[in-house]
Amino acid sequence: MFQRTFSIVMTPAVFLVGIVSMILYAYVGVNMAATDGVWPAFFWFAFYGHIVSGLAAALIIGIPLATLAFLAACTIWLFGLGWRLQKRGVESLPFKVERKDGMAQPSQEEVKLPDVFSH
């Protein structure tokens, strides 16, 4: 259950890292071309820009969402643990806990609701 919850929370993070990486790549490259010149922008776009923007996006988006996914997965794991312990406790009782057939639903004579729409 921990792995499933972590994967569900981290699925949007993968897409967000890709989107933020592309935005950083384009923004820094265009800004570099406008202020620093053609050659620094060429080296940014051709060689190291995609690596640096990917790492920056992973740090900006990936780490906080991984932390939140870890906390959510721990919470789900604790609820599952409590559920299993409660189930094991009920199964280990020296008597059986179940509902009687006659008490499952009250009959029509027992339940007489007032007719509020007859006026």
BELSULZI-V805751 format. One line per field, one symbol per residue. phi: phi as a letter, one per 30 degrees, with the letter a starting at -180 (. if undefined). A space follows every 10 residues. Layout:
phi->???
This chain:
phi->.ddddddddd dddddddddd ddddeddddd ddddcckddd ddddddccdd dddddddddd cddddddddd dddddddddd dddddddddd dcddbccadd ddcdbddddd cccdddcdd
